[in-house]
Amino acid sequence: MRDRPIQIAVAGIGPLGLDVSVDLGKDWLARWQEEDPNLEFSAAAITGSVHLAKHGPDILVRGQLAGRLTLTCGRCLEQFTTPVEADFDLLLLPGPGPLGPQEEELSAAELDRDFYSGEMVNLDSILREQIILMLPLKPLCAENCQGLCPRCGANLNREKCNCPVEKTGSPLAELARLKG
């Protein structure tokens, strides 16, 4: 387990590349959550491997990560644990990268590019990005999660609420009435 930033010296990447074993335990994740308290997940550990290979001044980073994340369901707000796994390829180019908040459309090839500067590659930021990409847009504890009652807040997966059922017509019924 690592609790310090993962830095790789560019000079340490040999002609056959460099393999790095990744074991991101609770200390690494806790440090990350201290830096960004808005993170909405936790994990016991995420493991994997990363291979770095130099191609001229560019560095190709290939890796795979796997672990279990604890997320909050977007419907019922209960926490649940789910397995996650990701393979990634990223091309690091030397230089500072684009500066400023310009809006521009990125091509598919540009999505797999990033930048490094100096003599060190910060694997922490790459691994963080990959973990964020593993997160579902709307985490659900189960596909058939019933969520919360909008009136009383009861978790409909565990209990039936006693709120009166409102009869609502079709959203298009008013259009049909106006047309007729």
N, C-alpha and C positions, 0 to 999 in steps of 0.2 A: 504494500500500500504506500501511496505517496502523499505527503502533505506539503511538499514544496513544488513550485512550478516545474514543469517538464521542459527543459531547454536542451536543444541539440546543437552542437557546434557544427557548422557547415563543413569545416575542415575535417571533422571526424567521419564524414560520409565517404567511405572508400569507393574504389572502382566497382565493387560488386554491390554497393549500397550498404545500408545499415538497417538491421532489424531491431525493433524496440518492443519489448513486452509491456503491455499496458495493464495495470491493476489499479483502478481508480476506486479506492475504498471510501469509507465514511469521512475520513479526514479531508480528502481532496474535495469531496462533494460539499462538506460543511464549509470549507474555505470559500468555495464558489458561492454558496448561499449567503455567506456573510457579505460578499461583494455585491450580490444582487438579491436582496430580500424578497423580490417579487416572483422568484421561482416558485412554481406551483407543483413541484414533485419532489420525491426523495428516492434514494436508492440505497440498497445495502452495499452493492459493489457493481462495477461495470468492468469487465475484462476484455482483452483482445490483443491485437498486435498491429504494428505499423511498420511498413517498409519504406525507407527513404532512399531514393536513387537520384544521383546528379546527372543531368543532361545539359552539358555546358554550364551556364550560370543558373539554369532552371533546376528545380528540385521536384521530382514526382513523389507524391505521398500516397501510398496505398495502404488501406487498413481495413480492419473489421473489428466491431465492438459488439458485445452481447452482455445482457444482464437483466435485472428485474427492476422496474420502476414502480413506485407507489404514486398514484395519481388521484385526483378528485374527480368524481363523475360529474359531467356537465348537466345531468338531469336531476339526480337525487342528492348530490353533494356529499355522498359517502366516499371514503377512500377505498381504493382497491389496488391490488398488485397485478402487474401484467409483464410478461416477458417482452424484451425488445432486442432487436438485432439489426445491424447495418453494416454494409460494405461500402467503402467510399474510395474515390480517386480524386486527387486534388493536385493541380499543378501550381507550384509557387514560383513566381517570377521575382527577380531582384528589383528593388525600388520601393518607393513609398506608397505606390498605388494612387488611385484617384483621390483628390482632395476636394472637400466641400460637399454641400448637399445637392449637387446637381441631380436632376432626374433624367435618367436615360434608360432606354430599354436595353436589357442585356440579352445577348444571344445565348443559346444553349451551351456553347463552348465556353463562354465567359462565366457561366455559373460554376464551372469547375476550376476556376482560377482564383488565386489569391496572391498576396505579395509578402515578401520577407525583406527585412533590411538588416544590415550589419552582418555579423559573423555567426549569429545564433538564429535558430528556428524555434519559435515558441509553439510547442505541441499543445500546450494547455488550450489556447484559443481555438485551435483546429478541433480538438476533442470536444470542447464545449459546443461548438457549432454542430458537430455531428450528433451529439446527444440531443440538442434542441430539435434537429431534423428528425430524430426518431420519435418525438412526441406526436401523438395524434392531435389533429386540429380541434376535435371535440371528443375528449375522452369519455367513454361510456363503460360502466361497470359490466353491463350486459347489453346486447343488442335490443332486447325487449324490456329494458329498464322503463318503468312507469313514471319515474320522476316524482316531483312534489306536487301536492294539491295547490293550485294557485290561490285558493282562499284561506285554508287553515294551515298549510305548510306540512301536512302529514306526508310521510314517505310512503307512497302508494305501493312500493315493493313489499313493505312490512305490514301495512295496515290499510283497512278500508276506511275512508273518511265518511263523515255523516253530513257533508255539505249537500244542499239541494242541487239536483242536476238542472242546469239551465237549458231550456230548449232553444237552440239556435237554428235558424234556417240556413240554407245554402247561401254562401256569399253572392252567388249569381241570381238568387231568387228575386232580389230587388230589381235587377236589370230586366228580368223576364216580366215582372209586374209593370215596369215602365214601358216596355216594348208593346205589351198587350193592350 
